[in-house]
Amino acid sequence: MPLTPFLARRERFERVASTNDVVRAWLADGAPEVCLAVADEQTAGRGRDGRRWVAPPGSALLLSLGFRPTWLEPADAWRLAAIASLAMAEAAETEAGLSAGRIRLKWPNDLVVASDASGAFRKVAGVLGETEGLGTRDPRVVIGLGINDDWAATDFPPDLAPTMTSLREEAGSPVDRGRLLERFVDSLEARVHALRSGRFDGIGWTVRQATTGRIVRLETPSGAEDVRATGVDVASGALVVADPASGDGERRVLVGEVQHVRLEPARAAV
C-alpha cells in the first residue's frame, strides 16, 4: 500500500483481532502520525462500552488511524473522530452515488442513512475513538472505523437487519472498496491539515447530525430518559438537549455520560 506524505505508516491485513489494537501497538513502539491499518476481517472488533463489531469477511471496510496530537488541545481530541466521520460520509456518498448529505451522523459515533419517508435511519458505519496520555508529552489517539460496504441485506444478522444497511444496498450495486478507501484518505488529509491549523468544520459536523430536532433515548448507568435533542455543541462535542429545569432551557450531554443513544423516529419533534 503506497505511502503519502500524509501517512507515515500504512498496512493492510487479511485478518487481525482488532485494527485499533494494531495501531495502538504501533504508537506504543514510537510510530509517528498519521498511521493507518486496514483489515478484511476482524476477529475481535469492538464498539463503545465493550460491544462487539461483527462483520463477515469481505463485507466491510475496517480501518484504524493513529495520531499523536501534540498540536491539539486535549479537550478537542474528539474532533479527530468527528473529522474521520465526515471524511467517510463524503467518500461513501460519492462512491455509492448518493446525494450529498444522505449519510448522517448519529451522535456520538454512528453513520446512518435515512431508509424511508418515515424518517427512520439505518446504521451503515460505526466509529470508536480511544485515547492515551492526553495532556502529556505523548498523547495518542486511535480512531477505528468500520463501514458496511459490500454486505448484502440477505446476509444481515436477523436481530440487526431492521436497523442496519450497507453501501451496496443503498447504491443498488457493489461499491469499489479500494476507491472508497482512497477517497476517504484524501478527504481526511484535507481535514487533518485544517484541524492542525486550528480550523474545524463545525458547520459540516452540525448539519449532518441525525439527532437534531428528534426525541432520543439516553441510556446511562443510572437509567434511561427520553429528551428532545436540539443540536450539538461545537466547543465540547456534547449533545445539546432540551431541559426546562435549566436556566437557558438546555443542557449538554458529554459522550462519557451515556452508554447508548437511541433515535425514536416515530416521535420526531417538530
C-alpha positions as CSV (number, residue, x, y, z in Angstrom):
1,M,0.0,0.0,0.0
2,P,1.7,3.2,-1.1
3,L,2.6,5.9,1.4
4,T,2.0,9.6,1.0
5,P,3.5,12.5,3.0
6,F,0.3,12.4,5.0
7,L,0.6,8.8,6.1
8,A,3.7,7.8,7.9
9,R,2.7,4.1,8.1
10,R,0.1,2.2,6.2
11,E,-0.5,-1.5,6.2
12,R,-3.3,-3.9,5.0
13,F,-4.1,-7.2,6.8
14,E,-6.2,-10.1,5.6
15,R,-7.2,-10.9,9.2
16,V,-6.5,-9.3,12.6
17,A,-8.1,-9.3,16.0
18,S,-8.6,-5.5,16.0
19,T,-7.2,-2.8,13.9
20,N,-7.4,-0.5,16.9
21,D,-5.1,-2.8,18.8
22,V,-2.7,-2.9,15.8
23,V,-2.4,0.9,15.6
24,R,-2.2,1.2,19.4
25,A,0.8,-1.1,19.4
26,W,2.4,0.9,16.6
27,L,2.1,4.1,18.5
28,A,3.5,2.4,21.7
29,D,6.5,1.4,19.6
30,G,7.1,5.0,18.5
31,A,5.4,5.1,15.1
32,P,4.7,8.7,14.0
33,E,1.4,10.0,12.9
34,V,-0.6,9.5,10.8
35,C,-0.7,5.7,10.7
36,L,-3.4,3.6,9.1
37,A,-4.2,-0.1,9.4
38,V,-6.8,-1.7,7.2
39,A,-8.2,-5.3,7.5
40,D,-10.5,-7.5,5.5
41,E,-11.6,-9.2,8.7
42,Q,-11.5,-8.6,12.5
43,T,-12.0,-11.4,14.9
44,A,-12.3,-9.2,18.0
45,G,-13.6,-5.8,16.7
46,R,-15.3,-3.7,19.2
47,G,-17.6,-0.7,19.6
48,R,-18.4,1.6,22.5
49,D,-18.9,0.2,26.0
50,G,-17.4,-3.2,25.2
51,R,-19.9,-4.0,22.4
52,R,-18.6,-6.2,19.6
53,W,-18.3,-5.1,16.0
54,V,-19.1,-8.1,13.8
55,A,-18.9,-8.3,10.0
56,P,-18.4,-11.3,7.7
57,P,-15.0,-11.4,5.9
58,G,-15.0,-9.0,2.9
59,S,-18.3,-7.3,3.8
60,A,-17.0,-4.1,5.4
61,L,-14.1,-1.7,5.1
62,L,-12.4,-1.9,8.5
63,L,-9.7,0.6,9.4
64,S,-8.0,2.4,12.3
65,L,-6.0,5.6,12.3
66,G,-3.3,6.6,14.8
67,F,-2.5,10.1,15.8
68,R,0.0,11.9,18.2
69,P,-1.9,15.1,18.5
70,T,0.5,17.3,20.4
71,W,-0.8,20.1,18.2
72,L,-4.4,19.7,19.6
73,E,-5.8,20.7,22.9
74,P,-6.7,17.6,25.0
75,A,-10.3,18.8,25.3
76,D,-10.5,18.9,21.4
77,A,-9.4,15.3,20.8
78,W,-12.9,14.3,20.0
79,R,-12.6,16.3,16.8
80,L,-10.4,13.6,15.3
81,A,-13.3,11.2,15.4
82,A,-15.6,13.9,14.1
83,I,-13.5,14.7,11.0
84,A,-12.9,11.0,10.3
85,S,-16.7,10.5,10.3
86,L,-17.2,13.5,8.0
87,A,-14.5,12.3,5.6
88,M,-16.1,8.8,5.4
89,A,-19.6,10.2,4.9
90,E,-18.4,12.3,2.0
91,A,-16.4,9.5,0.5
92,A,-19.2,6.9,0.8
93,E,-21.8,9.3,-0.7
94,T,-19.6,9.8,-3.7
95,E,-18.6,6.2,-4.3
96,A,-22.2,4.9,-3.7
97,G,-23.7,7.6,-5.9
98,L,-25.8,9.0,-3.0
99,S,-26.9,12.6,-2.8
100,A,-24.8,15.0,-0.6
101,G,-26.0,14.9,3.0
102,R,-27.7,11.5,2.6
103,I,-25.4,9.9,5.1
104,R,-25.9,11.5,8.5
105,L,-24.1,11.3,11.9
106,K,-25.9,9.9,14.8
107,W,-24.3,11.3,17.9
108,P,-21.9,10.2,19.2
109,N,-20.4,7.6,17.0
110,D,-22.6,6.2,14.1
111,L,-23.1,6.9,10.5
112,V,-26.6,6.3,9.4
113,V,-28.8,6.6,6.2
114,A,-32.4,7.7,6.0
115,S,-34.2,4.5,4.9
116,D,-37.7,5.6,4.1
117,A,-40.2,8.5,4.2
118,S,-41.0,7.9,7.9
119,G,-37.6,9.3,8.9
120,A,-36.2,6.1,10.2
121,F,-32.4,5.6,10.0
122,R,-30.3,2.6,9.4
123,K,-26.7,2.2,10.6
124,V,-24.1,1.9,7.9
125,A,-20.9,2.6,9.9
126,G,-19.6,2.9,13.4
127,V,-16.6,4.9,14.9
128,L,-14.6,4.2,18.0
129,G,-12.1,6.6,19.5
130,E,-9.6,5.6,22.1
131,T,-7.1,7.8,23.8
132,E,-4.0,7.6,26.0
133,G,-1.9,10.2,27.6
134,L,-3.9,13.3,26.7
135,G,-2.4,16.3,28.4
136,T,1.0,14.7,28.5
137,R,4.0,15.0,26.2
138,D,3.0,11.8,24.4
139,P,-0.8,11.9,23.6
140,R,-2.1,9.1,21.5
141,V,-5.4,8.8,19.8
142,V,-6.7,5.8,17.8
143,I,-9.8,6.1,15.7
144,G,-11.4,2.9,14.5
145,L,-14.0,3.0,11.7
146,G,-16.0,0.2,10.1
147,I,-18.4,0.7,7.2
148,N,-20.6,-1.9,5.7
149,D,-19.7,-1.5,2.0
150,D,-20.4,-4.9,0.4
151,W,-22.8,-6.6,2.8
152,A,-26.0,-8.0,1.1
153,A,-29.2,-7.5,3.1
154,T,-29.9,-11.2,2.7
155,D,-26.9,-11.9,4.9
156,F,-27.6,-9.3,7.6
157,P,-27.9,-10.8,11.2
158,P,-31.7,-11.2,11.9
159,D,-31.5,-9.3,15.1
160,L,-29.8,-6.3,13.4
161,A,-31.4,-6.4,10.0
162,P,-34.2,-3.9,10.8
163,T,-31.7,-1.2,11.9
164,M,-28.7,-1.7,9.6
165,T,-27.8,-1.2,5.9
166,S,-24.8,-1.2,3.6
167,L,-23.5,0.9,0.7
168,R,-24.2,-1.9,-1.6
169,E,-27.9,-1.9,-0.6
170,E,-28.2,1.9,-0.8
171,A,-26.4,2.1,-4.2
172,G,-28.1,-1.0,-5.7
173,S,-24.7,-2.4,-6.7
174,P,-21.3,-3.2,-5.2
175,V,-19.1,-0.2,-4.3
176,D,-15.4,-0.3,-5.2
177,R,-13.7,-0.6,-1.8
178,G,-10.3,0.5,-3.0
179,R,-11.6,3.7,-4.4
180,L,-13.7,4.3,-1.3
181,L,-10.6,4.0,0.9
182,E,-8.5,6.3,-1.3
183,R,-11.3,8.9,-1.4
184,F,-11.6,8.7,2.4
185,V,-7.9,9.2,2.9
186,D,-7.8,12.2,0.6
187,S,-10.8,13.8,2.4
188,L,-9.3,13.1,5.8
189,E,-5.9,14.5,4.8
190,A,-7.5,17.9,4.0
191,R,-9.5,17.9,7.2
192,V,-6.5,17.0,9.4
193,H,-4.4,19.7,7.8
194,A,-7.2,22.2,8.5
195,L,-7.5,21.0,12.1
196,R,-3.8,21.4,12.6
197,S,-4.2,25.0,11.5
198,G,-7.0,25.5,14.1
199,R,-9.9,25.1,11.7
200,F,-12.6,22.5,12.4
201,D,-15.6,22.1,10.2
202,G,-18.2,22.7,12.9
203,I,-20.9,23.6,10.4
204,G,-20.4,20.4,8.4
205,W,-20.4,18.4,11.6
206,T,-23.5,20.1,12.9
207,V,-25.7,19.9,9.8
208,R,-25.1,16.2,9.4
209,Q,-26.5,15.3,12.8
210,A,-29.4,13.0,12.6
211,T,-30.4,13.6,16.3
212,T,-31.2,17.3,16.0
213,G,-34.9,18.0,16.4
214,R,-35.7,14.5,17.4
215,I,-36.7,12.6,20.6
216,V,-33.8,10.5,21.7
217,R,-33.4,8.0,24.5
218,L,-30.3,8.5,26.6
219,E,-29.2,5.2,28.3
220,T,-26.9,5.8,31.2
221,P,-25.6,3.6,34.1
222,S,-28.3,5.1,36.3
223,G,-31.2,4.5,33.8
224,A,-32.8,5.9,30.7
225,E,-34.5,9.2,29.8
226,D,-36.3,10.5,26.7
227,V,-35.3,14.0,25.7
228,R,-35.5,16.3,22.7
229,A,-32.2,16.8,21.0
230,T,-31.8,20.4,19.9
231,G,-28.3,20.3,18.4
232,V,-24.7,19.7,19.2
233,D,-22.0,21.9,20.9
234,V,-19.1,22.6,18.6
235,A,-16.9,23.7,21.5
236,S,-17.2,20.5,23.5
237,G,-18.6,17.9,21.2
238,A,-21.6,17.4,23.5
239,L,-25.2,16.7,22.5
240,V,-27.5,19.5,23.4
241,V,-30.9,18.5,24.7
242,A,-33.9,20.5,26.0
243,D,-34.1,20.9,29.7
244,P,-36.8,23.1,31.1
245,A,-35.3,23.0,34.5
246,S,-32.0,24.7,33.4
247,G,-31.5,28.4,33.2
248,D,-31.4,28.6,29.4
249,G,-33.7,25.6,28.8
250,E,-31.0,23.3,27.5
251,R,-28.2,21.1,28.9
252,R,-25.2,19.5,27.4
253,V,-24.6,15.7,27.5
254,L,-21.0,14.6,27.1
255,V,-20.0,11.3,25.4
256,G,-18.7,9.8,28.6
257,E,-22.0,10.3,30.3
258,V,-24.0,7.9,28.1
259,Q,-23.8,4.3,27.2
260,H,-26.2,4.4,24.2
261,V,-28.3,6.9,22.3
262,R,-31.5,5.6,20.6
263,L,-33.3,7.6,18.0
264,E,-37.1,7.5,18.2
265,P,-38.1,8.3,14.6
266,A,-41.8,7.8,15.2
267,R,-41.6,10.5,17.9
268,A,-39.7,13.1,15.9
269,A,-40.1,16.6,17.3
270,V,-41.2,19.5,15.1
